[in-house]
Amino acid sequence: MYNFDVVEGKLVLVAKGSKGDTGAKGEAGADGTSFIWESDYVAETAYSVNDVVSYGGSTYICILASTGNLPTNATYWSLMAQKGADGADGEGTGDVVGPTGATADHIAVFDSTTGKLIKDGGKTIAELGGGGITWTEITDSATASVDNGYIANKGTLLTLTLPTTAAVGSVVAISGKGAGGWKIAQNADEQIIFGNKSTTVGVTGYLASVNQYDAIELVCVIANTTWLVTRSVGNIEIV
């Protein structure tokens, strides 16, 4: 192939040289440094160079074989990534600290108002069902326990007697299922307040369902003696 060029005002034919051969392939570069993630720092573990651990929210890389030397010891470790600053209390940021132990399936709840401390809630989600009431289906008359609900399933009248001991805020509930209906009986000195009406004080007073699926919930407002109806469904007989 030929090219033309202008030299001293004259058009000159210039021969173009052929393409040279491709050079030889260069050697492969050296492998990069490999890091080994070892998770949280453990004092008893023997660490090697380039092992990486987490400690106190920061990440450290081992630069000299080490056993039992904290990652904050600059002779054996180098800081790789530093933990960020905690937010102010109440902002919900920073480390969250839990208890040293807990029961499986128990819910976790906040301990204090910082938003950074949690503790074992003491109950499972199932145990908290029904607004804190544990519901049980019963087929015969019984004495109620505080903070329990009962599904009355009996072909004839089922009597549920109020507990003799109850703290303020304790709850008892009953819901009809069986055709026989239900009755809430009282102990001596007990009374139930239902709106602007009240049962007779003592063992002669009671509440009773009129229809099969009537239901009611009571809360203790005076320890051991006085209960208040907070919810009701259907027609309730007051004696």
HELIX and SHEET records of a PDB file:
HELIX    1   1 ILE A  125  LEU A  128  1                                   4    
SHEET    1   A 2 TYR A   2  VAL A   7  0                                        
SHEET    2   A 2 LYS A  10  ALA A  15 -1                                        
SHEET    1   B 4 ILE A  36  ASP A  40  0                                        
SHEET    2   B 4 ASP A  51  TYR A  55  1                                        
SHEET    3   B 4 SER A  58  CYS A  62 -1                                        
SHEET    4   B 4 TRP A  77  ALA A  81 -1                                        
SHEET    1   C 2 ALA A  46  TYR A  47  0                                        
SHEET    2   C 2 SER A  66  THR A  67 -1                                        
SHEET    1   D 2 HIS A 106  PHE A 110  0                                        
SHEET    2   D 2 ILE A 118  THR A 124 -1                                        
SHEET    1   E 7 THR A 134  ILE A 138  0                                        
SHEET    2   E 7 ASN A 148  ALA A 152  1                                        
SHEET    3   E 7 VAL A 171  GLY A 176  1                                        
SHEET    4   E 7 ALA A 215  ILE A 222 -1                                        
SHEET    5   E 7 THR A 226  VAL A 233 -1                                        
SHEET    6   E 7 GLN A 191  PHE A 194  1                                        
SHEET    7   E 7 LYS A 197  SER A 198 -1                                        
SHEET    1   F 5 ALA A 142  THR A 143  0                                        
SHEET    2   F 5 LEU A 158  THR A 161  1                                        
SHEET    3   F 5 TRP A 182  ALA A 185  1                                        
SHEET    4   F 5 TYR A 206  SER A 209 -1                                        
SHEET    5   F 5 ILE A 236  ILE A 238 -1                                        
END                                                                             
